[in-house]
C-alpha cells in the first residue's frame, strides 16, 4: 500500500512538502522547498504498478536532458517499502527487458 503524505512531511531530508498540487496515473506532485529554502516541485511516483516503474525509468533518462524549454530535473531518489533511500533499483523490482521504455 502506498504511503500517504501530508503538508510538512520531508520524504527526503531537506525537501519539505508545502502544498499538494495534484495526482495522476503515476503518483503525486507537491509544491515543496528544497535545502536552502528554494521552491521546487516534488513528484512522488508509485512503483506498485509496472506503469510506475516505466515512469521512473523515463524520468531517469529525461534527467540528463538540458533544453531551454524544459524544466530541469535536479534530483532523483528511490525508496524501498521501509522508507530507506536506495542507490539503485533492487533486482527484484527491475523491468523485464521487453518492457523498458525506449
Secondary structure, 3 states (H helix, E strand, C coil): CCCCCCCCCCCECCEEEEEEEEECCCEEEEEEECHHHCEEEEEEECCCCHHHHHHHHHHHHHCCCCCCCCCCCCCCCEECCCCCEECCCCHHHCCCHHHCCC
